[in-house]
Every structure is written in structure tokens, then in C-alpha cells.
């Protein structure tokens, strides 16, 4: 295990094909789809930064231009807003550009989430790091990533985020086998993992959601991980191996059972639900929007 347990880098894979959202994602990555008034990816970067991770590496594929533009200054736009005296929007346009120190690496061929994480190896080096997926948005009032970083600091190894889901939904996620938690604790030791199991083969109803804190030992494991489910190099398969490795080699996986507010933006229906939930809580028009929604039923 790397001796420094401090985590400073976040990796955000955005190189998937986003097939479930086609044609909306033909020319932009799905992480650029707006959730109320910001692209999903901005919520994720904000979450990383508020957990203290301001070095952000995006693993990009085709169509990365929109992402780079979003996290860069836009002089033309800023000048136009300045000329209009629109300070409010000016601030919002600049926000994304100054939020974090954003780097990019290309995945080339989208061979799966595990392969996307492996593309971060050079930038990350021999340090533990976080991985955040834009398919899951965590409410800014809940502190999942901070808790995961604390668990890493205490136990070393890797840490995954788990969500209790109804038994018939486990097949949509990676699923964890765990030792029973101590009374009142939401931290569990993970003994095994399986990607999208059939309901009768699922070891629990604990589903993986898109937050990870990974020991750098994951890179070596990913280098020898072959294609798994769907022909893709699966991060879940590498985690399964890490769970069985000794702590002195960077092994060991803990899980944090998340009981806060999570918005799933991974498919069209849940994306629409996430947009409605977040719009209802919007400080400017949430109340009006909620009243309008109620008036329709
Ligand atoms: P998904 O499994 O949701 O795949 O990837 P996808 O391609 O984005 O979407 P669909 O299923 O075709 O609609 C989970 C995360 O991993 C990234 C995606 O960008 C997403 O954040 N990913 C996936 C990569 O970066 N590279 C890959 O090769 C695969």
C-alpha cells in the first residue's frame, strides 16, 4: 500500500458512449446533459472539490470539446455579460472555469470503466484517489465522499459506496458480498463483488453506486484484468480481486452504505426524475415549479 493515505485527486470517467441517451448524446458526452441549470458533470466536480479534491482528471473520449469549453474561461461570453452589466450570470459562467484544476486524458477506445480508470494511472501515480461517475449525483447536503475518505484514512485499501436496493433491481448494478456491519455502523468489510448478477445469484441487496476511493494497487490489477461482463474491462472485477488481496499489497475493500439523497441520471426515466427532484429544491424557482407540478395532478 502507498504510505501516504492522503487523497488529493479525483478521476471522472466521461468516455462512455452514452447509448441510452442517443440521439441526445450523439455530439456531447452524457455528462454534459443539463440537470436543471448545470451540466451533470459540474455537480460532480463541485462534490469532489467540496471533499477537498481539487485536482480533477477527466478521462474523455470523442466529443470532449464541450467538456473542455465548459471548464475553461469563455472570454466572448464574459465580455458580453460584462457589457450588459449582468453580474449574476457572469459569476455563474466563471464558476465552472475556476472551480478546480481540471486535466484531461484520452481513453481512445471505450473498453469499459476499468479501462477508463487505468488511463488515469500516469496522472495519479502512487497515491490513493477518488473516482466519481456522473450517473450518480449526491445531494450537496450529504457527505458521502468525505465519509469514504475517512474510511480510507482509517483502514487503507479501497472504499466503495453501497446503496440498499430492492432485490429485483440488483441486476442493474454491481453487487457486494459483505461481512455484517457493527451495530449502528454504515461501514462494512467487502468480501466479494459481482457485476450485474442475476437475482438468484446476488450475494446481497447492496448495489455499488458511482463513488470509489481506490488504492493505487488497482492499476496493477486492472492491467491484468481481461474483459468481463459485456466484453468490457470491469472495475468491479478488479475490486473483487482487491477484496481478496492482503493489506500490505494494497488490498482490502470497505463499503459505506449510503442513506442520503442520491439522484440517478443514468437512464432517461431516472434522469427526468432527478431533474424534477432537483428543480423542486431550486432556490430561485423551486417553490413555483413544485406548485405547478401539483396543479397538474
Ligand atoms: P456506463 O456503463 O453508464 O456506460 O458507464 P455509458 O457508455 O456511459 O452509457 P450507456 O450505458 O451506453 O448509456 C459508466 C461510466 O463509465 C464511463 C462512462 O462515461 C460513465 O461515466 N465509461 C464507460 C468510460 O469512461 N469509458 C468506458 O469505456 C465505459
Boltz pocket constraint, residues with backbone or C-beta under 6 A from the ligand:
constraints:
  - pocket:
      binder: B
      contacts: [[A, 13], [A, 14], [A, 15], [A, 16], [A, 17], [A, 18], [A, 19], [A, 20], [A, 21], [A, 30], [A, 59], [A, 107], [A, 109], [A, 110], [A, 111], [A, 112], [A, 113], [A, 115], [A, 116], [A, 132], [A, 133], [A, 134], [A, 135], [A, 266]]
      max_distance: 6.0
